[in-house]
Amino acid sequence: MPYGQIIPNLTIHGEPAPYPVVNERGIRATAGLMFVVGFSTFWYIFLTKDYTPMPYVVGLFWLEFFLKTVFAPKWSIFGLLGDFITKHQRPEYVGAIQKRFAWALGLAMATAMLIFAVFLEIRGWAPFAICVTCLFFMWLETSCGICVGCKIYNWLLQKGVIPQPEVKPACPGGVCSIRKPE
């Protein structure tokens, strides 16, 4: 079973898209919802020094990224809300492989926060930097339509660090699309 949805006869930016896709509009709404929860929690903790909500929010974010990365976006908690919010909008499909990679980066950051900030109760610059980085990536996704994970994925492909996929899927707005080698 492919990750994402294959839509017969789909074209993106005038190119055939026979590969699995996800709806970028729902994804951006999801990132916005997560950003609001994360940003609010961050400032609450920063201003009050009350770390009580941190295990719940970090755990929820970890579960969100885990479900998106391992199963599919349709199983994610925030994803259901993001899709509901955008259900009456025309979908903007993008390749699923880059998004999955981006969510795996989110899962890595959430795992680091779970281990260091929640289980080991480490406070200071390291969990702060992880949290701010994750929030910044979510802000870029939702506000600017920039998928940092997609750009990292593309860069790793260009450098030959990861193997070229069989199909070259489109990225949001065509800004980080994986181009066929000339």
Buried (B, 14 or more C-beta within 10 A) or exposed (E): EEBBBEBEEBEBEEBEBBBBBBBBBBBBBBBBBBBEBBBEBBEBBEEEEEBEBBBEBBBBBBBBBBBBBEEBBBEBBBBBBBBEBBEEEEBBBBBBBBBBBBBBBBBBBBBBBBEBBBEEEEBEEEBBEBBEEBBEBBBBBBEEBBBBBBBBBBEEBEEEEEEEBEEBBBBBBEEBBBEEEE
